[in-house]
Amino acid sequence: MDSNLIIKKFDSKLKLKEQKKLLDYLKKINNLEWPEFVKTYKKNYNYSYDKKFIKKYNHINNINIIGMGGSSLGSKAIYNFLIHKIKKKLIFSENLNFKKKNKKKSLNIIISKSGNTLETIVNFNSQFKKKDKNIFITEKSNNYLEKLANKLKSDVVEHKNFIGGRFSVLSEVGMLPAELMGLKEGQFKQFNNLITKKKFLKNLVNNVLSTYQFVKTKKFNSVILNYDANSEDFFKWYQQLVSESLGKNSKGIFPIISTMPKDNHSMLQLYLSGFKSNFYTFFIVEEKNSAKLNPNLLTNNLNFLKQKNIFQILDSQRIATQNIFRLKKIPFRSFYIKKRNEKTLGELFCFFTLEVILLSHLLKVNPLDQPEVELIKKETFKILKK
C-alpha cells in the first residue's frame, strides 16, 4: 500500500558509512533489543483492555481526558488531526484549570503513569461529579490514583511500566481514547510496514544525519513551518518528544512551532535574514474540498484568483517560501500529506519517534528519562507541605 506521506529530505551530503551504521541500529530497534516501548508501535501489542471494555463506554459522547504532557498530548494530536471523522466531543485538561464543572454526564479518562502527578490529581478533584464514569490509566503500584479508583469503584487500565509518557501514544494511553473516538486502532500501527521500506528508511536516516550535522555546527533550533491548523497539537506532541528526550547534558534541539502563513507577517523576516542557528520543516496537509473564492468580489487586477480555492493559495505560499529558502541556502525539509487518516498519522508518529531515538544514539543521551523535571516536582511538594 502506498504511503500518503511525501517527505523531501534536507539538501546535504552524507557519508554512506554513517548511513549504514544507523540502518544497522534500526535493525536492533526492530528486534527489540532497545527501547522496549517499541512493542506498542507493532501490530501484535497486547493492550490492558479488550473490545468488550470499549463497548462498555462507547455510548458516552462527552469525554474528558485529564492528564499532563505525554498523558494527553498524543490523544489530543489524534483528536484534532482526525476531527473530521469524530462525532464525539473531547475536552482536554492538560494544565491547571480554573473552569466551572461541565454539567453534562461525561466519561473521565484520568491518565498518569506514576499515579501521583499533582496537576492531574488537582484537575480531577476539581472536576469530579458523582454521575460521571471514570477510567484510570496508571501503573499497578499502589499509587494515589489506583487507590482513588478503588474507592470510587472505577475501572483501572494498566499503564505498562516500560512505557514513558511521551512514547505512549500508541499504547493504552493514546489508543483507548482513539477507539472511544470511533477510530480504527489497527490503522495507526504502521511500524511493521515502514521498517521494511527502503524509501522510508533512507528518508529517516538522511534526516537524522542532516539534523546531527546541524547540531554539530551549532544550529539548535528546529522550526516547524506548519501550514495545517489541525496539526498544531501533533507538533505540540513532537515538541515534548524532542525536548524531553534530547535536552540533557547541555545538549538538545529547541523545537519551535510557527503557524503559517500567519507568521509570514511576523516571523519571516527573522527566518530569512536573522541569525543562522535555525533549520526548518515545512508541513502541509492536502485539502481536496477546500472552499473557492467568490469571483464577484475580485477586481480585474486579481482575476488570477478566480477558480482558486483556499488550499491552492495556501500551498502556493508554501512553495514560494521554499523557493526563497532554497535561493538563500536556508536548510529545510518538507512533509506533504496527501490524505488525512489513521494510517498517515501512524506513519508520522513512527517517523518522528524513530528520528528522536536515532538522534539520542548519535548525541549519546538517554531519551527515556527526564531527571531535571523530577527536581521541580520535589521542590513543589516541599513548598506545599510547609
ABEGO torsion letter per residue (X at the ends): XBBABBBBBBBBBBBAAAAAAAAAAAAAAAAGAOBAAAAAABAABBBABBAAAAAAAAABABBBBBBBEAAAAAAAAAAAAAAAABABBBBBBABBBABBBBABBBBBBBBBAAGABAAAAAAAAAABBAABBBBBBBBBAGBAAAAAAAAAGBBBBBBBAABBAAAAAABAAAAAAAAAAGBBAAAABAAAAAAABAAAAAAAAAAAAAAAAAAAAGBABBBBBBABAAAAAAAAAAAAAAAAAABBGGBEBBBBBBBOAAAAAAAAAAAAABBAABBBBBBBBBBAABBBBBAAABBAAAAAABGBBAAAAAAAAAAAAAAAAAAAGBBBBBBBBABBBAAAAAAAAAAAAAAAAAAAAAAGBBAABBAAAAAAAAAAAAAAAX
